[in-house]
Amino acid sequence: MYTIEELRNCIKTELDKQEYVEAPVSLFEPIKYIMEDGGKRLRPVLALLAYNLYRDDVEKILKSVIGIEIFHNYTLLHDDVMDDAELRRGRQTVHKKWNSNVAILSGDAAAIIAYKMIEMVEDEYLRRAIDGFNQVAMDVCKGQQYDMEFETRDDVTEQEYINMIYLKTSVLIAGSIRHGALVAGAPEHEYKALYDFGGYLGLVFQLQDDYLDVYGDVAEFGKKIGGDILSNKKTYMLIKALELASPEDKALLKEWIVRKEFDPEEKIKAVTEIYNRTGIKEVVMAKIDNYMQKSREALDKVDVPEDRKVYFREMMDYIGSRKN
């Protein structure tokens, strides 16, 4: 069995071999830029962990899981343009370093590269692997569309939000894990259980993002704190605050949402204080704990020796307590 650190090293070695830049250089240079800035490599690590539950020859699917990581970064390129984000992992986003047209077109090229690599699996599993990833890719687009539509709505429910982040974030984590297990020859009921495991883990991951945007440390988080508050982004925090706040705080929160001119630091401080008074920190942590439990229950359905699941449980602990 491989440790998480060993798998990360395998991924890094394979990534270092990749040649992203060809003519025209201006198309591929942004892909190289976003791929070289590190990140957690969460999705390929989880895919390899799933594969390693059943098989030890992880080198056979390294190119395929690198494809998943490139696909993830392609979604970030486009996501950052839509959000007009300035920082990603502590560095300038591609559309700020170059421009939006570059980010969009380079993202498209990255998606093509990703698919070419994802299909590098044994022929026996190719059709199911591609079908599964097509479903994931379409769900990610659906989630992003819901996210954009929510920007113009003030009546987004908790369940609508959970569905949106499930599509936008969870399915790629779940699909990565399923991909690894499927091409390792896992029984169908087990790679489906692992998909469920990853789905719940993805919800934990995104809810942690919502939490860290308010209560994180910019040096650790790698993004500006309070960005969601400034943009009135429909996060779990905001939706629950609008539901649970006192009438006075609800009115104050709505006032901050509609206000066009404001001091950014003042708005972040005021909204955070409303969250504090409403107990939103405790509400979101309880939701995270709930999904962590569901994730554990799904993993328990996978019938492999318990010692082979140890690094999945280690990854759960990391995601449940992460600060970036």
C-alpha positions as CSV (number, residue, x, y, z in Angstrom):
1,M,0.0,0.0,0.0
2,Y,1.1,3.5,-0.7
3,T,0.9,6.4,1.8
4,I,-0.7,9.7,0.9
5,E,2.7,11.3,0.7
6,E,4.0,8.6,-1.6
7,L,1.0,9.1,-3.9
8,R,1.5,12.8,-3.9
9,N,5.2,12.2,-4.9
10,C,4.0,9.9,-7.7
11,I,1.7,12.6,-8.9
12,K,4.3,15.3,-8.7
13,T,6.8,13.2,-10.6
14,E,4.3,12.5,-13.4
15,L,3.2,16.2,-13.5
16,D,6.9,17.2,-13.9
17,K,7.1,15.1,-17.0
18,Q,4.2,16.8,-18.7
19,E,5.0,19.2,-21.6
20,Y,2.2,21.7,-21.7
21,V,3.8,24.3,-23.9
22,E,3.7,24.1,-27.6
23,A,3.0,26.6,-30.4
24,P,1.3,28.9,-29.9
25,V,3.0,29.4,-26.5
26,S,0.4,32.0,-25.5
27,L,-2.3,29.3,-25.5
28,F,-0.5,26.8,-23.3
29,E,1.6,29.0,-21.0
30,P,-1.4,29.8,-18.7
31,I,-2.0,26.0,-18.3
32,K,1.6,25.5,-17.2
33,Y,1.2,28.5,-14.8
34,I,-1.9,27.1,-13.1
35,M,-0.6,23.5,-13.0
36,E,2.8,24.5,-11.4
37,D,1.4,26.4,-8.5
38,G,0.8,23.3,-6.4
39,G,-2.6,23.0,-4.8
40,K,-3.6,20.0,-2.7
41,R,-3.8,17.5,-5.7
42,L,-6.8,16.2,-3.7
43,R,-8.7,14.6,-6.6
44,P,-5.8,12.6,-8.1
45,V,-4.7,11.5,-4.7
46,L,-8.2,10.2,-3.9
47,A,-8.4,8.5,-7.2
48,L,-5.1,6.7,-6.5
49,L,-6.2,5.8,-3.0
50,A,-9.3,4.2,-4.4
51,Y,-7.3,2.3,-7.0
52,N,-4.9,1.2,-4.3
53,L,-7.7,-0.3,-2.3
54,Y,-7.7,-3.1,-4.9
55,R,-4.4,-3.0,-6.8
56,D,-0.9,-1.9,-6.1
57,D,0.3,-1.0,-9.7
58,V,-0.8,2.6,-9.4
59,E,1.7,3.7,-12.1
60,K,-0.8,2.2,-14.6
61,I,-3.3,5.0,-14.0
62,L,-1.1,7.9,-13.2
63,K,-1.6,9.6,-16.6
64,S,-5.4,9.2,-16.2
65,V,-5.6,10.8,-12.8
66,I,-3.3,13.6,-13.9
67,G,-6.0,14.2,-16.5
68,I,-8.5,14.6,-13.7
69,E,-6.3,17.2,-12.0
70,I,-5.9,19.1,-15.3
71,F,-9.7,19.0,-15.7
72,H,-10.1,20.4,-12.2
73,N,-7.8,23.3,-13.0
74,Y,-9.6,24.0,-16.2
75,T,-12.8,24.5,-14.2
76,L,-10.9,26.9,-11.9
77,L,-9.7,28.9,-14.8
78,H,-13.3,29.5,-15.9
79,D,-14.7,29.8,-12.4
80,D,-12.2,32.6,-11.6
81,V,-13.3,34.5,-14.7
82,M,-17.0,34.2,-13.7
83,D,-16.2,35.3,-10.1
84,D,-13.7,37.9,-11.2
85,A,-11.4,36.4,-8.5
86,E,-8.0,38.0,-8.0
87,L,-6.2,35.3,-6.1
88,R,-6.0,31.5,-6.5
89,R,-3.7,29.6,-4.1
90,G,-2.1,32.9,-3.1
91,R,-1.1,33.9,-6.7
92,Q,-2.7,36.0,-9.3
93,T,-5.5,34.3,-11.2
94,V,-4.9,33.7,-14.9
95,H,-7.4,36.3,-16.1
96,K,-5.8,38.9,-13.9
97,K,-2.2,38.0,-15.0
98,W,-3.2,37.8,-18.7
99,N,-6.9,38.6,-19.5
100,S,-10.3,36.8,-19.6
101,N,-10.0,35.8,-23.2
102,V,-6.8,34.0,-22.5
103,A,-8.2,32.3,-19.4
104,I,-11.3,31.0,-21.3
105,L,-9.4,29.7,-24.4
106,S,-6.6,28.2,-22.3
107,G,-9.2,26.6,-20.1
108,D,-10.8,25.0,-23.2
109,A,-7.4,23.7,-24.3
110,A,-6.8,22.3,-20.8
111,A,-10.2,20.4,-20.9
112,I,-9.2,18.7,-24.2
113,I,-5.8,17.8,-22.8
114,A,-7.6,16.4,-19.7
115,Y,-9.9,14.1,-21.7
116,K,-7.0,12.8,-23.8
117,M,-5.3,11.7,-20.5
118,I,-8.3,10.5,-18.7
119,E,-9.0,7.9,-21.4
120,M,-5.5,6.4,-20.9
121,V,-6.9,3.3,-19.0
122,E,-7.3,-0.3,-19.9
123,D,-9.7,-1.0,-22.8
124,E,-11.8,-3.1,-20.5
125,Y,-12.8,-0.1,-18.4
126,L,-12.6,2.7,-21.0
127,R,-16.3,3.0,-21.9
128,R,-17.5,3.1,-18.3
129,A,-14.7,5.4,-17.3
130,I,-15.5,7.9,-20.0
131,D,-19.3,7.6,-19.5
132,G,-18.8,8.3,-15.8
133,F,-16.6,11.3,-16.4
134,N,-18.9,12.7,-19.0
135,Q,-21.6,12.7,-16.3
136,V,-19.3,14.4,-13.8
137,A,-18.3,17.1,-16.3
138,M,-21.9,17.9,-17.2
139,D,-22.9,18.0,-13.5
140,V,-20.1,20.5,-12.8
141,C,-21.5,22.7,-15.6
142,K,-25.0,22.4,-14.1
143,G,-23.7,23.4,-10.7
144,Q,-21.9,26.4,-12.0
145,Q,-25.0,27.5,-13.8
146,Y,-27.1,27.2,-10.6
147,D,-24.3,29.2,-8.8
148,M,-24.6,32.0,-11.3
149,E,-28.4,32.0,-11.2
150,F,-28.4,32.2,-7.4
151,E,-26.5,35.6,-7.7
152,T,-29.7,37.3,-8.8
153,R,-32.0,35.5,-6.3
154,D,-32.7,36.4,-2.7
155,D,-34.8,33.3,-1.9
156,V,-32.3,30.5,-2.3
157,T,-33.1,27.6,0.1
158,E,-30.7,25.5,2.0
159,Q,-31.6,22.4,-0.1
160,E,-31.1,24.3,-3.3
161,Y,-27.7,25.4,-2.1
162,I,-26.6,21.9,-1.0
163,N,-27.7,20.6,-4.4
164,M,-25.7,23.3,-6.2
165,I,-22.5,22.6,-4.3
166,Y,-23.0,18.9,-4.7
167,L,-23.0,19.3,-8.5
168,K,-20.3,22.0,-8.6
169,T,-17.8,20.5,-6.2
170,S,-18.8,17.1,-4.8
171,V,-19.3,15.2,-8.0
172,L,-15.7,15.8,-9.2
173,I,-14.3,14.5,-5.9
174,A,-16.8,11.6,-6.0
175,G,-16.1,10.9,-9.7
176,S,-12.3,10.9,-9.1
177,I,-12.7,8.2,-6.4
178,R,-15.1,6.2,-8.5
179,H,-12.7,6.4,-11.5
180,G,-9.8,5.0,-9.5
181,A,-12.0,2.1,-8.1
182,L,-13.6,1.3,-11.4
183,V,-10.4,1.0,-13.4
184,A,-9.0,-1.2,-10.5
185,G,-11.8,-3.7,-11.2
186,A,-13.8,-3.0,-8.1
187,P,-17.3,-4.5,-7.9
188,E,-20.0,-2.1,-9.1
189,H,-21.7,-1.8,-5.7
190,E,-18.3,-0.8,-4.2
191,Y,-17.3,1.8,-6.6
192,K,-20.9,3.3,-6.2
193,A,-20.4,3.3,-2.4
194,L,-17.1,5.1,-2.9
195,Y,-18.8,7.6,-5.1
196,D,-21.3,8.3,-2.3
197,F,-18.4,8.5,0.1
198,G,-16.7,11.1,-2.1
199,G,-20.0,13.0,-2.6
200,Y,-20.4,13.6,1.1
201,L,-16.7,14.4,1.5
202,G,-17.1,17.0,-1.3
203,L,-20.0,18.7,0.6
204,V,-17.7,18.8,3.7
205,F,-15.0,20.4,1.5
206,Q,-17.2,23.1,0.1
207,L,-18.9,23.9,3.4
208,Q,-15.4,24.3,4.9
209,D,-14.7,26.8,2.1
210,D,-17.7,28.8,3.1
211,Y,-16.6,28.7,6.7
212,L,-12.9,29.6,5.9
213,D,-14.0,32.6,3.8
214,V,-15.3,34.2,6.9
215,Y,-13.2,32.7,9.7
216,G,-10.0,31.6,7.9
217,D,-6.6,33.2,7.9
218,V,-5.6,34.7,4.5
219,A,-2.0,33.5,4.9
220,E,-3.3,29.9,5.3
221,F,-6.4,30.1,3.1
222,G,-4.6,31.5,0.1
223,K,-7.6,33.8,-0.8
224,K,-8.8,37.0,0.6
225,I,-11.0,36.6,3.6
226,G,-14.5,38.0,3.3
227,G,-14.7,37.8,-0.5
228,D,-18.0,36.0,-0.4
229,I,-19.4,38.6,2.0
230,L,-18.3,41.5,-0.2
231,S,-19.9,39.9,-3.3
232,N,-23.1,38.8,-1.5
233,K,-22.4,35.3,-2.7
234,K,-25.1,32.8,-1.7
235,T,-23.1,30.7,0.7
236,Y,-24.4,28.3,3.4
237,M,-23.4,30.9,5.9
238,L,-25.6,33.7,4.3
239,I,-28.5,31.4,3.6
240,K,-28.7,30.2,7.2
241,A,-28.2,33.7,8.6
242,L,-31.1,35.0,6.6
243,E,-33.2,32.1,7.9
244,L,-32.1,32.2,11.6
245,A,-31.1,35.8,12.5
246,S,-33.3,37.9,14.7
247,P,-35.6,40.4,12.9
248,E,-33.2,43.2,13.6
249,D,-30.2,41.4,12.4
250,K,-32.0,40.1,9.3
251,A,-33.0,43.6,8.4
252,L,-29.4,44.8,8.9
253,L,-28.0,41.9,6.8
254,K,-30.4,42.7,4.0
255,E,-29.4,46.3,4.2
256,W,-25.7,45.4,3.7
257,I,-26.7,43.1,0.8
258,V,-28.4,45.9,-1.2
259,R,-26.0,48.7,-0.2
260,K,-24.0,49.7,-3.3
261,E,-21.4,51.9,-1.7
262,F,-19.6,50.7,1.4
263,D,-16.2,50.3,3.1
264,P,-15.1,46.7,2.4
265,E,-13.6,46.1,5.9
266,E,-16.7,47.6,7.6
267,K,-19.0,45.3,5.7
268,I,-17.0,42.2,6.4
269,K,-16.8,43.1,10.1
270,A,-20.6,43.9,10.3
271,V,-21.7,40.8,8.5
272,T,-19.3,38.6,10.5
273,E,-20.8,40.1,13.7
274,I,-24.3,39.1,12.6
275,Y,-23.1,35.6,11.9
276,N,-21.5,35.5,15.4
277,R,-24.7,36.7,17.1
278,T,-26.8,34.2,15.1
279,G,-24.5,31.2,15.9
280,I,-23.8,30.5,12.2
281,K,-20.3,29.2,13.0
282,E,-21.9,26.4,15.1
283,V,-24.6,25.7,12.5
284,V,-22.2,25.2,9.7
285,M,-19.9,23.0,11.8
286,A,-22.8,20.8,12.8
287,K,-23.7,20.4,9.1
288,I,-20.1,19.5,8.3
289,D,-20.1,16.9,11.1
290,N,-23.3,15.4,9.7
291,Y,-21.8,14.9,6.2
292,M,-18.6,13.5,7.7
293,Q,-20.7,10.9,9.5
294,K,-22.5,10.0,6.2
295,S,-19.2,9.8,4.5
296,R,-17.9,7.3,7.1
297,E,-21.0,5.2,6.7
298,A,-20.5,5.0,2.9
299,L,-16.9,4.0,3.4
300,D,-18.0,1.2,5.8
301,K,-19.9,-0.4,2.9
302,V,-16.7,-1.0,1.0
303,D,-15.7,-4.6,1.7
304,V,-11.9,-4.4,1.7
305,P,-9.6,-5.0,4.7
306,E,-9.8,-2.2,7.2
307,D,-6.1,-1.5,7.1
308,R,-6.4,-0.7,3.4
309,K,-8.9,2.2,4.3
310,V,-6.6,3.8,6.7
311,Y,-5.4,6.6,4.4
312,F,-9.0,7.3,3.3
313,R,-9.8,7.9,7.0
314,E,-6.6,10.1,7.3
315,M,-7.8,12.1,4.3
316,M,-11.2,12.6,5.9
317,D,-9.6,13.9,9.1
318,Y,-7.5,16.3,7.0
319,I,-10.6,17.6,5.0
320,G,-12.7,17.9,8.1
321,S,-10.1,20.1,9.8
322,R,-8.4,21.9,6.9
323,K,-7.4,25.6,7.0
324,N,-6.8,26.1,3.3
